[in-house]
Amino acid sequence: PPKVIHHLVADPFEMLNIWMEQSEQVIERIYQISAGHPNIVQMICQAMVEELDQDGHNSNLLNFEHLDRATSRRTLQEEIVQTIWGQMNPLARLITLTWPEGARFMKLSEIEQQLNAVGLEDIPPERLERTAKDLELYCFVRPKDNDRLELIPMAFPAILDFMTDKKRQIEIVKRHYMVDPEGNNPAG
C-alpha cells in the first residue's frame, strides 16, 4: 500500500540524511512505477542516490530530476520489467504489452479486444479470467467496480514503450503462447 511505500522510501533516506523536495509527489511517482513492489522501490531509490552522488556538489537533497534520470536508465527499466513480469505466463505478458498507455481501467472484454487486435483470438474465457486473477497476484491490476480492472503500475506501459519494440516483443511472446499457453516451459 502507498503508506508502506512512503516509509520504505522516506525512512532509509532519513537515516542516510538525504531529504526530498516534494517528497509526497516523488513517492507517489515511485509508487506508480513500482506498483508497491518493495524490490522495485529499492532499485529506484538506489538509482536515485547514485544520481545524487553524480551531481558532485555534495548535496543531500533529492528531487524529481534525480528520479527522472534514475528511471531513464535502461538497466533500471529492464530490472523493473523483469521484476514485474517475474513468473508471468505468456498470456499475462501479452496483456501487459497490449495495455494502452494512459489507460487506468479496462474490462476483460476490452483486454480481449486488445489481444484480438494483435492476432490472438479465441482465448477461452476461463483462461482470460484465470490470467486476470494471476495479474492481481502479481500486483499488476486490482479489481474495480463494474467488472473493471485497474492498472497499478501506471508507468509500466510507458516504460515498455520506451525500452522495447512492442510489436516485435508481442510477436515473440505470442509465439511462446502458441507453443505453451500456460507458460509451463521454464525456458520459454
Secondary structure, 3 states (H helix, E strand, C coil): CHHHHHHHHHHHHHHCCCEECCHHHHHHHHHHHHCCCHHHHHHHHHHHHHHHHHHCCCCCEECHHHHHHHHCCHHHHHHHHHHHHCCCCHHHHHHHHHCCCCCCEEEHHHHHHHHHHCCCCCCCHHHHHHHHHHHHHCCCEEEECCCEEEECCCCHHHHHHHHCCHHHHHHHHHHHHHHCCCCCCCCC
